[in-house]
């Protein structure tokens, strides 16, 4: 028998004094930090995210502020206590660049552009995420340089168009300058892609770095006008993330749906999972090649988590996460047939592939209400479809009730928070239009006039507040933003939905006016392209004159069925900068449906 070692001979851990000046990540992991700046080497070696260093005045209070933060439903913490310490934005050393030109472009990227393309909700966290990765990953750093050079290209192009008419030849000079910036952007982008491929082949990129690489590539391609490539990068990132999530055997993935929280925050933080959840929403509004069966399998993802939605949201970020969760399920529901074709003769598909005609009293959008499950329906499949739609609508209404106090308070204070709140309100209202999948005809959408009016009102106020904030910036530094681009969806798609589905003249024309005024690109969508498609449809329906005027008082009443276009389809060719538009409309002379076609160039 082996003798037991007396207690006095038990090995004890040597006492080591705690470092109070280490990086945030090492302190959270309770390990010694080597305090290398701007990114500690221990974090680089262990492939962790170095969160930078706390200011000297904040180190004593950070522990108490974190312990007092409390928890709430979901991964988003309350913004009332100072739960999230402010850290230094990382500055990449000039020795990391080969030339002064590289350094200049990167300074532009880090000082302004990274914040301009960031989501409006929590842009500081987005900026820190990207810049910290730039500090440690060379390929992402060169992608940032390429985005900055592309930003200068767009800025010089705008200056060229503004000064072409001054008679002094200024426009030509700015045009040449744009070409130089553009060439440099392409060179640095090629360099970034080459380095990324080398890193992936050698196994040097972890899952987190690959996800961030997908984001910066999609940003560049979207800015460059290559929306097809950008959408493929988003799809690749989502596939990577989902594959990683399924391999987290220690966690219940059903409690961590895409867009809500991470099953392993030490490898991929909640913030990244939420970002890709929003990007999936964006992708489904643009182009989604996944099968109907795939969408059907994802219709219930996150339902259990949504049940735990708080009665009142504590902050805008929490409200956004829960809205994204519901919107993703709504889009999956709308993109998947609620039945197998041919199994029930009571169903019929008409017009668009997503228009479902239900039998009897369910033959209308108005049939779908939050209490629809209490009404009689036909077979089991019909009950399932109606119950699911009613549950989604009830979920949206619960979200609006929890969000309203936050919305009202931000409207009083105005500013950036009001812009975010109005954007969320617009998207929540547009999500209710998913009931259009139950439409029997184009006339059914008239029941959503109040929703259309709210979208237009809130969008107009959002654009006005955004201009106020831009004016404040001009007073401070005298400059406009380099880019009018955000990686997040905002109000463009809701306004476009109004323009396509609303036939009330004043509301529709006001939506077009706002869309034209909102000179901004959101994710994969461009306001000028969407406005061009809307103008064509409105001219066909007689609610816009040939000159494109939006202030006509004619045809203010809701259109009759015979004038409405239907089965509208648009195919975008982003390489050729063309949109091939097609719709059906009743010919007033013959009374027959005829096909209308047009090509939009931009």
C-alpha positions, -999 to +999 in steps of 0.1 A: +000+000+000+013+034-009+019+056+020-001+088+023+018+120+022+013+141+053-005+174+048+025+194+055+042+180+025+014+188+001+024+210-028+012+245-026+011+271-053+037+297-051+024+332-043+024+355-072+012+391-069-016+400-092-009+423-121-032+453-120-020+467-154-025+437-177-049+436-207-086+431-201-085+396-216-057+382-195-072+397-163-106+380-171-088+347-177-068+352-145-034+347-161-003+368-161-002+393-190+032+402-206+017+437-212+030+440-247+012+469-265-009+473-284-017+436-283-002+413-257+018+383-270+000+359-246-033+366-263-017+362-298-001+329-289-034+315-274-054+329-302-076+350-279-090+384-285-069+410-267-093+436-255-067+462-249-058+480-217-079+500-193-071+536-186-052+541-153-082+559-137-106+530-146-086+500-132-098+503-096-134+507-105-136+481-133-141+451-109-169+467-089-187+480-120-186+445-136-199+428-105-228+453-102-239+449-138-263+421-131-278+399-157-310+399-177-328+377-202-304+370-232-268+379-238-271+416-237-263+434-205-280+465-192-266+498-202-276+515-169-246+505-148-211+511-162-207+474-169-186+476-200-153+494-193-139+518-219-107+505-234-082+522-256-088+519-293-057+501-306-033+520-327-012+499-350+025+508-349+040+525-380+065+496-381+037+473-392+036+491-426+060+489-456+054+524-468+041+557-455+013+555-480+000+523-464+002+540-430-018+570-442-046+549-457-048+528-425-050+560-404-080+571-424-095+536-419-089+536-382-098+572-375-130+575-394-141+548-420-143+519-396-168+538-375-187+550-405-194+514-418-201+501-383-236+492-372-252+522-355-259+502-324-227+498-304-203+511-331-174+513-306-174+476-301-175+469-338-145+493-343-125+478-315-132+443-329-120+452-364-090+473-353-077+447-328-078+421-356-060+445-379-033+448-352-026+411-351-036+398-386-018+412-416-044+402-441-072+420-423-050+450-420-045+452-457-082+447-463-088+478-441-062+497-462-081+487-494-114+498-479-099+532-470-085+536-505-119+527-520-135+553-497-111+580-511-121+568-545-157+575-539-149+608-522-129+619-552-155+608-576-182+629-558-158+659-559-153+653-597-191+653-604-196+684-583-168+704-599-173+693-636-195+724-641-172+750-625-154+757-658-120+754-642-111+718-650-114+708-614-136+678-623-109+662-644-083+665-616-105+648-591-114+621-617-077+613-621-073+613-584-101+588-581-084+565-605-052+565-585-071+557-553-090+530-570-059+513-584-043+513-550-075+498-535-075+469-559-037+463-553-041+462-515-073+441-517-055+415-539-027+415-513-051+409-485-069+380-503-035+364-511-024+366-474-058+352-463-054+322-486-019+315-473-030+318-437-060+294-442-038+269-461-013+269-433-039+267-405-029+300-390-064+315-391-088+304-363-126+305-367-128+340-353-103+355-377-120+337-406-153+352-397-139+387-394-122+382-428-155+374-443-169+406-429-142+429-443-142+411-477-180+416-479-176+452-469-151+458-497-171+440-524-203+457-514-187+491-515-172+482-548-206+473-562-200+436-564-231+426-544-231+390-557-196+384-544-204+402-511-235+380-506-214+349-512-189+360-486-217+365-461-231+331-469-196+316-465-193+332-431-227+320-419-219+284-431-185+286-412-202+298-381-230+272-382-205+244-387-185+256-357-217+258-336-226+222-344-192+211-331-196+227-297-206+194-280-203+208-245-232+233-250-268+231-259-268+249-292-306+253-291-301+278-263-277+297-285-294+303-318-277+322-346-280+359-340-285+356-303-255+342-283-224+321-287-222+285-273-184+292-267-177+329-261-140+323-254-136+313-291-163+334-308-180+361-287-217+369-287-212+401-307-199+382-337-228+356-336-253+385-334-236+402-363-239+372-386-275+367-375-282+402-388-263+395-420-285+364-426-315+387-424-299+410-449-290+380-472-326+367-472-339+401-483-314+402-512-309+367-526-310+333-509-303+302-529-311+278-501-338+253-507-373+255-493-366+225-472-336+243-456-358+273-447-384+249-433-358+233-410-348+267-396-383+281-390-383+272-354-347+281-346-347+304-315-383+300-307-376+288-272-353+317-265-378+342-278-403+329-252-380+345-226-382+379-241-382+405-213-414+425-206-395+457-211-361+461-229-333+478-209-314+491-239-314+493-277-289+465-282-311+441-263-341+452-283-322+447-315-311+412-307-346+400-300-360+417-331-334+400-352-342+367-337-379+371-347-372+385-381-350+356-391-378+331-383-403+352-402-381+353-433-376+315-430-413+311-427-420+333-457-394+315-479-406+280-471-439+264-483-461+256-452-471+224-469-459+199-494-473+207-529-499+182-541-507+168-507-536+192-500-559+202-529-572+230-507-541+250-514-532+268-546-501+287-556-508+319-576-484+346-590-453+348-570-439+315-555-445+329-520-482+338-524-503+312-507-541+311-511-559+294-483-594+279-486-626+294-472-625+320-446-586+320-445-585+333-481-571+367-470-542+384-452-567+397-427-573+362-414-539+361-398-541+377-364-524+371-331-555+352-319-560+333-352-555+299-335-589+302-318-608+302-351-617+270-370-596+259-400-595+229-423-570+201-419-541+197-396-516+213-420-538+244-423-540+247-385-502+244-382-496+271-408-521+295-393-509+288-357-473+295-367-481+327-385-503+338-355-474+330-331-450+351-351-473+380-352-479+377-314-442+377-309-438+409-329-465+425-309-448+415-277-416+430-289-433+463-298-449+464-263-415+458-246-398+483-269-423+512-267-410+528-235-375+528-249-387+543-282-406+571-265-377+581-242-352+583-272-376+605-292-375+630-263-337+630-262-333+627-300-297+622-312-281+589-322-302+568-299-334+581-315-320+572-350-314+536-338-348+533-321-366+546-352-347+522-374-358+493-352-394+505-352-394+507-390-380+472-393-404+457-368-434+473-386-422+460-420-418+425-405-456+425-399-460+426-437-450+389-438-487+382-438-487+392-474-477+356-482-513+348-475-526+373-500-553+363-525-547+393-548-529+426-549-559+442-533-553+424-500-523+445-492-545+476-488-553+464-452-517+474-442-521+512-449-515+521-413-483+500-413-472+517-445-479+552-430-459+544-399-429+532-419-430+564-439-434+587-408-407+570-388-383+569-418-388+606-425-380+614-389-350+592-389-336+609-420-342+643-404-324+633-372-295+619-392-291+652-410-291+670-376-263+647-364-244+653-397-248+691-392-233+688-357-203+670-371-198+697-397-197+723-370-171+703-351-147+693-379-161+708-411-163+675-429-190+652-442-185+614-438-161+598-463-187+571-470-225+570-469-225+533-463-234+510-434-229+473-432-263+470-415-298+472-430-317+503-420-347+519-437-341+512-474-358+478-476-389+488-455-394+519-478-390+497-508-417+474-495-440+504-491-433+514-527-440+479-540-471+470-519-488+503-510-511+519-536-522+549-516-508+578-537-496+603-511-481+577-488-463+560-518-449+592-532-437+604-498-419+570-494-402+576-528-392+611-518-375+598-486-358+570-505-343+595-529-333+619-501-317+591-481-284+591-500-271+560-484-261+524-491-272+498-465-255+465-467-262+450-501-288+476-511-284+510-528-311+537-525-306+548-562-312+513-575-343+507-554-357+542-563-352+534-600-372+502-598-399+519-578-402+548-603-408+523-631-436+505-613-453+537-602-453+551-637-469+519-650-496+523-624-501+560-631-490+573-597-459+591-610-456+612-641-430+606-669-407+633-655-406+615-622-423+641-601-434+630-567-456+659-558-485+653-582-520+654-566-535+631-592-545+595-585-543+600-547-570+574-541-560+537-538-557+521-572-582+497-587-571+461-595-570+467-632-542+493-629-520+473-604-489+455-616-485+419-603-459+391-603-431+417-602-396+403-607-363+420-608-330+404-618-299+424-609-267+422-629-243+439-606-213+434-630-231+452-658-249+476-635-283+467-649-316+456-634-339+436-657-375+443-645-406+424-654-442+425-643-477+416-654-505+442-659-540+443-673-541+459-707-569+485-706-577+480-743-580+442-743-586+435-707-559+408-709-529+404-687-498+415-706-461+414-697-442+446-691-404+448-693-377+474-687-340+476-682-326+499-655-290+511-658-271+529-631 
